[in-house]
Amino acid sequence: MRILLIEDEEGLVITLSDRLRNEGFEVDFASDGEEGLAKATSSEFDLIILDLMLPKKSGLDVCRDLRRSSIETPILMLTAKGETIDKVLGLKLGADDYLTKPFEVMELLARVEALLRRSPVHSNGSSNEKYAFGEVEIDFNRAEVLKAESPVDLSAMEFKLLQFLVENRGNVHSRNELLDAVWGYDAMPTTRTVDVHIAWLRQKLEENPKRPRYIQTVHGLGYKFVS
């Protein structure tokens, strides 16, 4: 599998590139946002590791432009900032996960493997059916979603979260369970990854996101999908 590393810290590029290659990945890299965007749009990659703070073009702008170009490659965003707003904005623009510097390489590898394993691009699909609710139609095999017959642009992890909720409809799932089932790693105390993705699924799919009919909150327990 091919990974594009967009990072301007030379030492980190060397460390991550060597480790990823040792794990069997083919790695290409770019040292600024413009070069990274050009490579990501001109070649096929299975995963993009994208730093938030980059010369010439920020990681947020790169992420936004990739999603606007309908490139659905999973994106793992790296950030040296601890503010929740930066993480939320990255997820809002289409990143599938984030990791705050400094981090352990083993954790990065675990998240890379989880994103690749759960990406609709590489999944064989656990469902052979289509599913519809309200004005929404889901094709699990093609990883496509329509609302009122118009395509809905979901990130890889948004689709996987939706698929998991639909396939387990009626059941209540805690944030920890969703992180483990969809992202493939245990929850950390401060994570809001699930909440952010739930909010954006509601924004894109519910008729009234503030009063969701299908993707419901069970206070004190988690979330469930109700058809």
VEXDOSE-699499 format. One record per residue: chain; residue number from 1; x, y, z of N, C-alpha, C in turn. Coordinates in nm, 4 decimals, m for minus. Example, Ala and Ser with C-alpha at 12.3 -4.5 7.8 and 13.67 -1.06 7.14 Angstrom:
% residues 2
   chain     n        n.X        n.Y        n.Z       ca.X       ca.Y       ca.Z        c.X        c.Y        c.Z
       A     1     1.3190    m0.5690     0.7800     1.2300    m0.4500     0.7800     1.3200    m0.3300     0.7800
       A     2     1.2850    m0.2250     0.7080     1.3670    m0.1060     0.7140     1.2900     0.0030     0.7870
This chain:
% residues 227
   chain     n        n.X        n.Y        n.Z       ca.X       ca.Y       ca.Z        c.X        c.Y        c.Z
       A     1     0.0832    m0.1198     0.0000     0.0000     0.0000     0.0000     0.0869     0.1250     0.0000
       A     2     0.0373     0.2297    m0.0633     0.1139     0.3532    m0.0789     0.0634     0.4598     0.0181
       A     3     0.1563     0.5236     0.0868     0.1244     0.6308     0.1804     0.1954     0.7583     0.1373
       A     4     0.1219     0.8686     0.1388     0.1808     0.9995     0.1115     0.1968     1.0720     0.2443
       A     5     0.3190     1.1090     0.2782     0.3501     1.1822     0.4009     0.3769     1.3281     0.3655
       A     6     0.2897     1.4171     0.4103     0.3061     1.5602     0.3836     0.3479     1.6255     0.5148
       A     7     0.4776     1.6530     0.5276     0.5365     1.6964     0.6540     0.6632     1.7757     0.6247
       A     8     0.6844     1.8863     0.6984     0.8007     1.9706     0.6716     0.9132     1.9526     0.7732
       A     9     0.8929     1.8732     0.8778     0.9989     1.8460     0.9742     1.0843     1.7306     0.9220
       A    10     1.2062     1.7625     0.8793     1.2910     1.6635     0.8132     1.3164     1.5412     0.9009
       A    11     1.3430     1.5636     1.0289     1.3699     1.4517     1.1181     1.2513     1.3581     1.1302
       A    12     1.1309     1.4144     1.1381     1.0102     1.3334     1.1492     0.9833     1.2587     1.0193
       A    13     1.0099     1.3238     0.9062     0.9934     1.2580     0.7763     1.0827     1.1346     0.7676
       A    14     1.2084     1.1490     0.8064     1.3027     1.0364     0.8003     1.2575     0.9234     0.8924
       A    15     1.2206     0.9606     1.0168     1.1789     0.8599     1.1148     1.0556     0.7838     1.0686
       A    16     0.9520     0.8577     1.0269     0.8274     0.7928     0.9868     0.8442     0.7151     0.8566
       A    17     0.9166     0.7715     0.7612     0.9363     0.7029     0.6333     1.0072     0.5694     0.6540
       A    18     1.1140     0.5702     0.7344     1.1875     0.4466     0.7603     1.0994     0.3431     0.8288
       A    19     1.0231     0.3879     0.9283     0.9402     0.2931     1.0029     0.8279     0.2372     0.9163
       A    20     0.7641     0.3229     0.8379     0.6560     0.2775     0.7509     0.7070     0.1811     0.6441
       A    21     0.8238     0.2098     0.5886     0.8818     0.1181     0.4897     0.9172    m0.0159     0.5529
       A    22     0.9647    m0.0119     0.6777     0.9944    m0.1365     0.7482     0.8683    m0.2190     0.7722
       A    23     0.7544    m0.1505     0.7789     0.6272    m0.2196     0.7977     0.5672    m0.2660     0.6648
       A    24     0.6368    m0.2394     0.5548     0.5931    m0.2894     0.4250     0.5192    m0.1907     0.3383
       A    25     0.5131    m0.0627     0.3811     0.4439     0.0380     0.3019     0.5399     0.1047     0.2035
       A    26     0.4863     0.1471     0.0909     0.5600     0.2322    m0.0019     0.5294     0.3770     0.0357
       A    27     0.6328     0.4570     0.0575     0.6134     0.5923     0.1098     0.6663     0.6972     0.0127
       A    28     0.5838     0.7954    m0.0171     0.6261     0.9158    m0.0878     0.6046     1.0319     0.0081
       A    29     0.6743     1.1422    m0.0119     0.6578     1.2536     0.0810     0.6654     1.3872     0.0086
       A    30     0.6109     1.4877     0.0749     0.6165     1.6257     0.0267     0.6453     1.7142     0.1460
       A    31     0.7210     1.8212     0.1241     0.7650     1.9052     0.2351     0.6850     2.0345     0.2503
       A    32     0.5868     2.0571     0.1629     0.4999     2.1732     0.1789     0.3616     2.1401     0.1247
       A    33     0.2651     2.2251     0.1559     0.1276     2.1968     0.1202     0.1002     2.1933    m0.0285
       A    34     0.1635     2.2827    m0.1028     0.1393     2.2856    m0.2467     0.1907     2.1591    m0.3146
       A    35     0.3116     2.1165    m0.2771     0.3665     1.9938    m0.3335     0.2822     1.8736    m0.2919
       A    36     0.2381     1.8730    m0.1662     0.1560     1.7620    m0.1182     0.0244     1.7516    m0.1925
       A    37    m0.0412     1.8661    m0.2149    m0.1682     1.8653    m0.2878    m0.1479     1.8168    m0.4306
       A    38    m0.0392     1.8614    m0.4940    m0.0115     1.8203    m0.6317     0.0090     1.6693    m0.6405
       A    39     0.0847     1.6138    m0.5477     0.1085     1.4687    m0.5497    m0.0188     1.3913    m0.5181
       A    40    m0.0970     1.4398    m0.4222    m0.2179     1.3687    m0.3814    m0.3229     1.3668    m0.4916
       A    41    m0.3219     1.4687    m0.5782    m0.4215     1.4754    m0.6851    m0.3738     1.4134    m0.8159
       A    42    m0.2453     1.3839    m0.8256    m0.1927     1.3298    m0.9514    m0.1556     1.1825    m0.9426
       A    43    m0.1515     1.1257    m0.8207    m0.1166     0.9847    m0.8032    m0.2145     0.9188    m0.7078
       A    44    m0.2197     0.7842    m0.7141    m0.3083     0.7090    m0.6270    m0.2357     0.6716    m0.4982
       A    45    m0.2978     0.7032    m0.3850    m0.2434     0.6653    m0.2548    m0.3528     0.5977    m0.1737
       A    46    m0.3101     0.5108    m0.0814    m0.4051     0.4424     0.0054    m0.4310     0.5195     0.1341
       A    47    m0.3389     0.6082     0.1700    m0.3519     0.6873     0.2917    m0.2656     0.8120     0.2793
       A    48    m0.3120     0.9213     0.3386    m0.2354     1.0456     0.3429    m0.2150     1.0845     0.4885
       A    49    m0.0890     1.1030     0.5280    m0.0558     1.1574     0.6598    m0.0223     1.3039     0.6387
       A    50    m0.1001     1.3919     0.6984    m0.0965     1.5344     0.6638    m0.0726     1.6197     0.7874
       A    51     0.0370     1.6952     0.7871     0.0649     1.7868     0.8977    m0.0247     1.9094     0.8861
       A    52    m0.0650     1.9639     1.0011    m0.1519     2.0812     1.0007    m0.0771     2.2075     0.9615
       A    53     0.0438     2.2251     1.0155     0.1224     2.3453     0.9912     0.2265     2.3189     0.8836
       A    54     0.2031     2.3731     0.7646     0.2915     2.3501     0.6510     0.3252     2.4809     0.5816
       A    55     0.4422     2.4899     0.5165     0.4727     2.6067     0.4338     0.3849     2.6095     0.3090
       A    56     0.3644     2.7285     0.2574     0.2974     2.7538     0.1289     0.1471     2.7278     0.1315
       A    57     0.1043     2.6179     0.1932    m0.0384     2.5871     0.1995    m0.0621     2.5029     0.3237
       A    58    m0.1532     2.5455     0.4090    m0.1731     2.4747     0.5354    m0.2356     2.3380     0.5134
       A    59    m0.2182     2.2511     0.6125    m0.2788     2.1186     0.6043    m0.4300     2.1249     0.5959
       A    60    m0.4912     2.2220     0.6637    m0.6363     2.2378     0.6564    m0.6808     2.2708     0.5148
       A    61    m0.6057     2.3593     0.4474    m0.6401     2.3950     0.3099    m0.6201     2.2764     0.2155
       A    62    m0.5141     2.1995     0.2387    m0.4898     2.0811     0.1564    m0.6042     1.9817     0.1724
       A    63    m0.6430     1.9577     0.2972    m0.7526     1.8656     0.3252    m0.8821     1.9111     0.2584
       A    64    m0.9136     2.0370     0.2720    m1.0344     2.0927     0.2107    m1.0325     2.0762     0.0595
       A    65    m0.9193     2.1085    m0.0036    m0.9102     2.1017    m0.1490    m0.9184     1.9577    m0.1991
       A    66    m0.8625     1.8639    m0.1237    m0.8716     1.7227    m0.1629    m1.0158     1.6750    m0.1604
       A    67    m1.0881     1.7095    m0.0560    m1.2275     1.6658    m0.0471    m1.3143     1.7351    m0.1513
       A    68    m1.2833     1.8601    m0.1814    m1.3583     1.9293    m0.2867    m1.3331     1.8668    m0.4229
       A    69    m1.2169     1.8020    m0.4370    m1.1823     1.7338    m0.5623    m1.2339     1.5910    m0.5641
       A    70    m1.3167     1.5563    m0.4648    m1.3769     1.4225    m0.4536    m1.2736     1.3116    m0.4351
       A    71    m1.1596     1.3457    m0.3767    m1.0594     1.2454    m0.3415    m1.0927     1.1942    m0.2015
       A    72    m1.1251     1.0649    m0.1908    m1.1742     1.0081    m0.0661    m1.0673     0.9318     0.0103
       A    73    m0.9417     0.9437    m0.0294    m0.8325     0.8758     0.0400    m0.8346     0.9126     0.1883
       A    74    m0.8275     0.8132     0.2782    m0.8260     0.8456     0.4214    m0.7122     0.9409     0.4570
       A    75    m0.7410     1.0361     0.5448    m0.6432     1.1359     0.5867    m0.6247     1.1297     0.7376
       A    76    m0.4989     1.1107     0.7794    m0.4624     1.1192     0.9204    m0.3883     1.2508     0.9389
       A    77    m0.4460     1.3415     1.0163    m0.3881     1.4746     1.0324    m0.3004     1.4802     1.1572
       A    78    m0.1814     1.5386     1.1415    m0.0891     1.5587     1.2525    m0.0914     1.7048     1.2935
       A    79    m0.0953     1.7302     1.4229    m0.0970     1.8679     1.4694    m0.0160     1.8825     1.5965
       A    80     0.0564     1.9925     1.6064     0.1315     2.0230     1.7280     0.0461     2.1036     1.8243
       A    81    m0.0728     2.1396     1.7807    m0.1610     2.2208     1.8629    m0.2536     2.1318     1.9456
       A    82    m0.2829     2.1767     2.0662    m0.3698     2.0997     2.1529    m0.5122     2.1510     2.1563
       A    83    m0.5385     2.2644     2.0918    m0.6710     2.3232     2.0973    m0.7723     2.2366     2.0241
       A    84    m0.8860     2.2171     2.0879    m0.9907     2.1337     2.0286    m1.0374     2.1892     1.8953
       A    85    m1.0396     2.3225     1.8803    m1.0944     2.3824     1.7584    m1.0163     2.3397     1.6356
       A    86    m0.8834     2.3230     1.6472    m0.8036     2.2815     1.5323    m0.8387     2.1393     1.4908
       A    87    m0.8589     2.0542     1.5903    m0.8940     1.9152     1.5603    m1.0337     1.9076     1.4991
       A    88    m1.1263     1.9816     1.5579    m1.2634     1.9812     1.5068    m1.2679     2.0339     1.3644
       A    89    m1.1935     2.1418     1.3380    m1.1928     2.1990     1.2040    m1.1341     2.1011     1.1034
       A    90    m1.0280     2.0305     1.1423    m0.9701     1.9304     1.0529    m1.0689     1.8206     1.0192
       A    91    m1.1405     1.7706     1.1195    m1.2415     1.6676     1.0949    m1.3560     1.7228     1.0106
       A    92    m1.3920     1.8461     1.0370    m1.4992     1.9106     0.9615    m1.4647     1.9211     0.8129
       A    93    m1.3387     1.9465     0.7837    m1.2966     1.9629     0.6446    m1.2736     1.8299     0.5741
       A    94    m1.2813     1.7196     0.6474    m1.2742     1.5895     0.5811    m1.1668     1.4956     0.6297
       A    95    m1.0859     1.5368     0.7291    m0.9870     1.4435     0.7841    m1.0600     1.3302     0.8554
       A    96    m1.0010     1.2108     0.8520    m1.0648     1.0947     0.9118    m1.0204     1.0706     1.0559
       A    97    m0.9048     1.1202     1.0916    m0.8546     1.1051     1.2280    m0.7442     1.2076     1.2488
       A    98    m0.7038     1.2278     1.3739    m0.5957     1.3217     1.4029    m0.5068     1.2640     1.5116
       A    99    m0.3845     1.3123     1.5162    m0.2873     1.2707     1.6166    m0.2075     1.3941     1.6558
       A   100    m0.1979     1.4206     1.7858    m0.1308     1.5407     1.8347     0.0162     1.5117     1.8648
       A   101     0.1041     1.5966     1.8132     0.2473     1.5849     1.8420     0.2748     1.6337     1.9848
       A   102     0.3734     1.5746     2.0535     0.4503     1.4564     2.0129     0.3690     1.3291     2.0331
       A   103     0.3984     1.2271     1.9549     0.3245     1.1023     1.9650     0.4214     0.9850     1.9545
       A   104     0.3761     0.8692     1.9978     0.4539     0.7473     1.9847     0.4316     0.6896     1.8449
       A   105     0.5375     0.6459     1.7810     0.5263     0.5906     1.6464     0.4335     0.4702     1.6448
       A   106     0.4329     0.3921     1.7520     0.3449     0.2752     1.7580     0.1979     0.3158     1.7511
       A   107     0.1640     0.4294     1.8142     0.0254     0.4754     1.8064    m0.0083     0.5199     1.6650
       A   108     0.0837     0.5890     1.6001     0.0598     0.6294     1.4619     0.0391     0.5066     1.3734
       A   109     0.1220     0.4048     1.3900     0.1075     0.2829     1.3102    m0.0278     0.2170     1.3350
       A   110    m0.0723     0.2160     1.4600    m0.2011     0.1553     1.4917    m0.3148     0.2298     1.4224
       A   111    m0.3053     0.3617     1.4197    m0.4108     0.4398     1.3550    m0.4053     0.4255     1.2033
       A   112    m0.2848     0.4186     1.1479    m0.2698     0.3962     1.0044    m0.3346     0.2648     0.9651
       A   113    m0.3035     0.1592     1.0375    m0.3592     0.0277     1.0059    m0.5112     0.0264     1.0217
       A   114    m0.5612     0.0951     1.1257    m0.7056     0.1002     1.1464    m0.7758     0.1743     1.0331
       A   115    m0.7187     0.2861     0.9897    m0.7789     0.3617     0.8791    m0.7786     0.2810     0.7502
       A   116    m0.6687     0.2136     0.7225    m0.6606     0.1325     0.6007    m0.7578     0.0155     0.6064
       A   117    m0.7684    m0.0466     0.7217    m0.8548    m0.1635     0.7355    m1.0012    m0.1270     0.7206
       A   118    m1.0364    m0.0068     0.7642    m1.1766     0.0324     0.7650    m1.2145     0.1266     0.6529
       A   119    m1.1212     0.1555     0.5649    m1.1509     0.2433     0.4525    m1.2433     0.1730     0.3537
       A   120    m1.3536     0.2386     0.3102    m1.4418     0.1789     0.2109    m1.3694     0.1445     0.0814
       A   121    m1.2594     0.2156     0.0530    m1.1854     0.1897    m0.0703    m1.1270     0.0495    m0.0704
       A   122    m1.0883    m0.0001     0.0498    m1.0220    m0.1296     0.0587    m1.1083    m0.2359     0.1230
       A   123    m1.2262    m0.1984     0.1667    m1.3121    m0.2950     0.2331    m1.3857    m0.3801     0.1320
       A   124    m1.3981    m0.5081     0.1612    m1.4770    m0.5968     0.0763    m1.6251    m0.5797     0.1015
       A   125    m1.6565    m0.5071     0.2102    m1.7964    m0.4809     0.2418    m1.8566    m0.5929     0.3229
       A   126    m1.9138    m0.5609     0.4376    m1.9751    m0.6622     0.5206    m2.1239    m0.6743     0.4922
       A   127    m2.1731    m0.5979     0.3981    m2.3142    m0.6042     0.3639    m2.3294    m0.6068     0.2126
       A   128    m2.4211    m0.6913     0.1641    m2.4441    m0.7026     0.0198    m2.5744    m0.6364    m0.0197
       A   129    m2.6228    m0.5466     0.0636    m2.7519    m0.4869     0.0372    m2.7441    m0.3357     0.0369
       A   130    m2.8502    m0.2782    m0.0152    m2.8685    m0.1347    m0.0039    m2.9650    m0.1095     0.1114
       A   131    m2.9591     0.0120     0.1630    m3.0469     0.0445     0.2746    m3.0953     0.1874     0.2562
       A   132    m3.2213     0.2115     0.2923    m3.2793     0.3440     0.2755    m3.3530     0.3857     0.4016
       A   133    m3.3451     0.5135     0.4339    m3.4252     0.5713     0.5417    m3.4523     0.7162     0.5061
       A   134    m3.5777     0.7587     0.5275    m3.6149     0.8941     0.4890    m3.5841     0.9167     0.3418
       A   135    m3.5098     1.0235     0.3121    m3.4695     1.0527     0.1749    m3.3303     0.9988     0.1425
       A   136    m3.2747     0.9201     0.2343    m3.1368     0.8733     0.2204    m3.1327     0.7302     0.1689
       A   137    m3.0434     0.7046     0.0729    m3.0182     0.5703     0.0219    m2.8692     0.5407     0.0349
       A   138    m2.8365     0.4218     0.0873    m2.6974     0.3815     0.1058    m2.6691     0.2582     0.0219
       A   139    m2.5616     0.2626    m0.0556    m2.5118     0.1459    m0.1269    m2.3827     0.1038    m0.0580
       A   140    m2.3890    m0.0023     0.0230    m2.2732    m0.0430     0.1026    m2.1583    m0.0903     0.0147
       A   141    m2.1890    m0.1630    m0.0913    m2.0828    m0.2176    m0.1759    m2.0077    m0.1091    m0.2512
       A   142    m2.0777    m0.0064    m0.2933    m2.0145     0.1020    m0.3691    m1.9713     0.2179    m0.2799
       A   143    m2.0033     0.2078    m0.1506    m1.9702     0.3139    m0.0549    m2.0238     0.4485    m0.1031
       A   144    m2.1511     0.4475    m0.1433    m2.2155     0.5686    m0.1939    m2.3416     0.5988    m0.1136
       A   145    m2.3672     0.7275    m0.0944    m2.4856     0.7725    m0.0216    m2.5553     0.8804    m0.1032
       A   146    m2.6862     0.8667    m0.1155    m2.7684     0.9666    m0.1832    m2.8698     1.0224    m0.0849
       A   147    m2.8995     1.1505    m0.0987    m3.0084     1.2117    m0.0238    m3.0940     1.2882    m0.1227
       A   148    m3.2215     1.2524    m0.1283    m3.3121     1.3114    m0.2272    m3.2532     1.2958    m0.3674
       A   149    m3.1906     1.1787    m0.3918    m3.1329     1.1399    m0.5204    m3.0071     1.2184    m0.5574
       A   150    m2.9543     1.2977    m0.4641    m2.8302     1.3719    m0.4883    m2.7173     1.3105    m0.4058
       A   151    m2.5962     1.2990    m0.4632    m2.4839     1.2392    m0.3898    m2.4503     1.3185    m0.2644
       A   152    m2.4186     1.2468    m0.1586    m2.3737     1.3069    m0.0332    m2.2251     1.2770    m0.0173
       A   153    m2.1467     1.3803     0.0053    m2.0017     1.3649     0.0179    m1.9664     1.3297     0.1622
       A   154    m1.9352     1.2015     0.1862    m1.8933     1.1562     0.3183    m1.7465     1.1176     0.3144
       A   155    m1.6756     1.1469     0.4241    m1.5385     1.0982     0.4358    m1.5418     0.9478     0.4600
       A   156    m1.4263     0.8840     0.4493    m1.4189     0.7395     0.4683    m1.4709     0.6991     0.6054
       A   157    m1.4309     0.7725     0.7099    m1.4716     0.7341     0.8442    m1.6171     0.7717     0.8726
       A   158    m1.6668     0.8755     0.8109    m1.8092     0.9058     0.8234    m1.8923     0.7920     0.7659
       A   159    m1.8502     0.7406     0.6509    m1.9248     0.6296     0.5901    m1.9176     0.5055     0.6771
       A   160    m1.7984     0.4734     0.7304    m1.7841     0.3540     0.8130    m1.8669     0.3663     0.9410
       A   161    m1.8701     0.4851     0.9995    m1.9514     0.5060     1.1186    m2.0991     0.4884     1.0863
       A   162    m2.1436     0.5470     0.9766    m2.2828     0.5314     0.9344    m2.3156     0.3848     0.9094
       A   163    m2.2267     0.3136     0.8404    m2.2497     0.1730     0.8109    m2.2625     0.0908     0.9394
       A   164    m2.1736     0.1171     1.0350    m2.1790     0.0427     1.1602    m2.3102     0.0691     1.2342
       A   165    m2.3515     0.1954     1.2414    m2.4752     0.2290     1.3113    m2.5958     0.1653     1.2442
       A   166    m2.6001     0.1708     1.1110    m2.7135     0.1145     1.0379    m2.7187    m0.0369     1.0538
       A   167    m2.6040    m0.1019     1.0406    m2.6011    m0.2478     1.0493    m2.6305    m0.2968     1.1909
       A   168    m2.6137    m0.2075     1.2892    m2.6442    m0.2422     1.4289    m2.7566    m0.1542     1.4817
       A   169    m2.8508    m0.1208     1.3946    m2.9584    m0.0283     1.4296    m3.0408    m0.0817     1.5478
       A   170    m3.0799     0.0141     1.6302    m3.1573    m0.0195     1.7484    m3.0722    m0.0400     1.8715
       A   171    m2.9442    m0.0700     1.8524    m2.8543    m0.0924     1.9655    m2.7860     0.0374     2.0064
       A   172    m2.7639     0.0536     2.1354    m2.6935     0.1706     2.1877    m2.5447     0.1400     2.1941
       A   173    m2.4620     0.2340     2.1455    m2.3168     0.2150     2.1435    m2.2495     0.3322     2.2148
       A   174    m2.1619     0.3017     2.3088    m2.0859     0.4060     2.3765    m1.9803     0.4621     2.2821
       A   175    m1.9226     0.5755     2.3177    m1.8161     0.6340     2.2366    m1.6965     0.5389     2.2278
       A   176    m1.6643     0.4731     2.3388    m1.5532     0.3782     2.3379    m1.5784     0.2639     2.2413
       A   177    m1.7009     0.2127     2.2403    m1.7346     0.1026     2.1504    m1.7239     0.1460     2.0043
       A   178    m1.7702     0.2670     1.9755    m1.7645     0.3156     1.8379    m1.6206     0.3391     1.7935
       A   179    m1.5379     0.3952     1.8815    m1.3968     0.4145     1.8476    m1.3298     0.2807     1.8175
       A   180    m1.3587     0.1815     1.8994    m1.2967     0.0508     1.8802    m1.3476    m0.0175     1.7540
       A   181    m1.4789    m0.0085     1.7289    m1.5383    m0.0787     1.6153    m1.5100    m0.0109     1.4823
       A   182    m1.5101     0.1221     1.4813    m1.4982     0.1964     1.3553    m1.3550     0.2425     1.3293
       A   183    m1.2917     0.2997     1.4312    m1.1552     0.3516     1.4146    m1.0488     0.2473     1.4469
       A   184    m1.0818     0.1535     1.5346    m0.9906     0.0447     1.5624    m0.8950     0.0694     1.6764
       A   185    m0.9244     0.1645     1.7634    m0.8395     0.1851     1.8810    m0.9258     0.2330     1.9962
       A   186    m0.8738     0.2167     2.1176    m0.9483     0.2544     2.2368    m0.9560     0.4060     2.2512
       A   187    m1.0590     0.4506     2.3188    m1.0792     0.5932     2.3386    m0.9755     0.6503     2.4341
       A   188    m0.9379     0.7749     2.4089    m0.8554     0.8495     2.5034    m0.9473     0.9456     2.5776
       A   189    m0.9112     0.9849     2.6996    m1.0039     1.0625     2.7837    m1.0569     1.1893     2.7201
       A   190    m0.9782     1.2558     2.6339    m1.0197     1.3863     2.5819    m1.0731     1.3790     2.4385
       A   191    m1.0867     1.2604     2.3841    m1.1234     1.2532     2.2430    m1.2677     1.2966     2.2190
       A   192    m1.2885     1.3698     2.1098    m1.4229     1.4075     2.0660    m1.4462     1.3609     1.9232
       A   193    m1.3638     1.2682     1.8793    m1.3719     1.2197     1.7416    m1.5113     1.1701     1.7077
       A   194    m1.5683     1.0866     1.7931    m1.7009     1.0302     1.7656    m1.8058     1.1406     1.7608
       A   195    m1.8037     1.2299     1.8593    m1.9035     1.3373     1.8645    m1.9003     1.4232     1.7383
       A   196    m1.7804     1.4551     1.6925    m1.7666     1.5392     1.5731    m1.8219     1.4676     1.4499
       A   197    m1.7881     1.3394     1.4345    m1.8369     1.2649     1.3181    m1.9885     1.2456     1.3233
       A   198    m2.0430     1.2221     1.4422    m2.1885     1.2116     1.4564    m2.2545     1.3432     1.4145
       A   199    m2.1979     1.4549     1.4601    m2.2545     1.5861     1.4271    m2.2568     1.6085     1.2769
       A   200    m2.1489     1.5670     1.2085    m2.1455     1.5911     1.0647    m2.2329     1.4949     0.9861
       A   201    m2.2514     1.3739     1.0361    m2.3485     1.2840     0.9726    m2.4891     1.3421     0.9845
       A   202    m2.5208     1.3934     1.1007    m2.6529     1.4560     1.1181    m2.6692     1.5763     1.0262
       A   203    m2.5640     1.6567     1.0165    m2.5706     1.7757     0.9316    m2.5965     1.7384     0.7860
       A   204    m2.5389     1.6284     0.7430    m2.5489     1.5888     0.6020    m2.6720     1.5042     0.5714
       A   205    m2.7254     1.4323     0.6714    m2.8286     1.3331     0.6430    m2.9643     1.3614     0.7068
       A   206    m2.9653     1.4251     0.8215    m3.0919     1.4493     0.8902    m3.1649     1.5688     0.8303
       A   207    m3.2971     1.5625     0.8313    m3.3757     1.6765     0.7857    m3.3580     1.7952     0.8804
       A   208    m3.3539     1.7678     1.0100    m3.3311     1.8703     1.1107    m3.2196     1.8221     1.2027
       A   209    m3.0929     1.8616     1.1742    m2.9795     1.8120     1.2531    m2.9901     1.8404     1.4026
       A   210    m3.0614     1.9484     1.4395    m3.0752     1.9820     1.5812    m3.1762     1.8913     1.6514
       A   211    m3.2632     1.8303     1.5742    m3.3600     1.7342     1.6287    m3.3528     1.6057     1.5447
       A   212    m3.2438     1.5320     1.5581    m3.2215     1.4152     1.4719    m3.3269     1.3068     1.4928
       A   213    m3.3738     1.2547     1.3830    m3.4756     1.1493     1.3876    m3.4122     1.0101     1.3841
       A   214    m3.2997     0.9980     1.3141    m3.2406     0.8663     1.2909    m3.1156     0.8407     1.3755
       A   215    m3.0231     0.9343     1.3792    m2.8988     0.9178     1.4556    m2.9193     0.9859     1.5895
       A   216    m2.9584     0.9075     1.6891    m3.0051     0.9630     1.8150    m2.9007     0.9510     1.9261
       A   217    m2.9042     1.0477     2.0162    m2.8220     1.0443     2.1367    m2.9003     0.9785     2.2491
       A   218    m2.8371     0.8837     2.3157    m2.8944     0.8240     2.4373    m2.8132     0.8801     2.5532
       A   219    m2.8679     0.9774     2.6220    m2.7920     1.0552     2.7201    m2.7299     0.9652     2.8273
       A   220    m2.6007     0.9872     2.8473    m2.5286     0.9103     2.9466    m2.4794     0.7760     2.8979
       A   221    m2.5194     0.7364     2.7775    m2.4809     0.6037     2.7253    m2.4071     0.6108     2.5927
       A   222    m2.4571     0.6902     2.4969    m2.3906     0.6951     2.3667    m2.4872     0.7297     2.2554
       A   223    m2.4787     0.6545     2.1453    m2.5600     0.6837     2.0263    m2.6255     0.5553     1.9737
       A   224    m2.7345     0.5740     1.9002    m2.7971     0.4610     1.8312    m2.8634     0.5110     1.7045
       A   225    m2.8807     0.4196     1.6106    m2.9527     0.4496     1.4867    m3.0918     0.3901     1.4968
       A   226    m3.1938     0.4712     1.4685    m3.3321     0.4284     1.4742    m3.3959     0.4499     1.3393
       A   227    m3.4486     0.3469     1.2787    m3.5130     0.3581     1.1486    m3.6615     0.3816     1.1676
